[in-house]
Amino acid sequence: MIDVNVMKAPVLEAIPGIAAAFVGRQNAARPDPASLVGCLGLPAGAVRGVVTAAQIHSDRVLFADRPADGGPLGPGDAIVTRMRGLVLGIATADCVPIVAGVLERTLEAMARQGGARMPATRIALGPSARVCCYRVGAVVTGAFAAARPDAVGEAFVEDEGGARMDLIAANRRQALDAGVPAGSIGAIDVCSICRPEVCHSYRRDGPATGRMWLLAALEPPATSP
């Protein structure tokens, strides 16, 4: 049995047919995500496999219509599916489970592959490095300013020590610009860096740190007795 910290987002909990959990610090630093599926509370026998990605900090979105055969589906940092009971897993250790502009590409893929409409879309931002602790240098601020000059004021806080990045605000802005309503965007207010009892953190603990998981699935339809 793996001891875990499980966090759930109210913005997703309110949607019938969606099972999602952010799995924080575990006593096994890098567990097989299949061992964590029980956190979703799906009915026995309902899980049709677990799909992960070979994450590369990109904006590449993968489409899953069947379980991966013993390994990651492919290189990428987001997964979209229409298959009920298929659990999708993304690992993190400080990043929001949305990186490198991949949120915009994911929303586009959801609309293209599944007919998603942005006014009806809901987004949950999981535990990650927060603005209280996430200090960045000129390389990060410069790259962000070049890509999103209109959002610099929301994404960074300047103080005597330099710049701190607000990943939640940056991703919220991407979602709003894509047409997702403000009231449909929620965030779990947990900083991975300053909450060691709950979260793994690369920034805090270095390369040997564990990984947290976002797990999500479309629940299978109810069956008749």
Buried (B, 14 or more C-beta within 10 A) or exposed (E): EEEBBBBBBEBBEEEEEBBBBBBBBBEEEEBEBBBBBBBBEBEEEBBBBBBBBEBEEBBBBBBBEEBBEEEBBBEBBBBBBEBEBBBBBBBBBBBBBBBBBBBBBBBBBBBEBEEBEBEEBBBBBBBBBBBEBBBBEEEBBEEBBEEBEEBBEBBBBEEEEEBBBBBBBBBBBBBBBBEBBEEBBBBBEBBBBBBEEBBBBBBBBEEEBBBBBBBBBBBBEEEEE
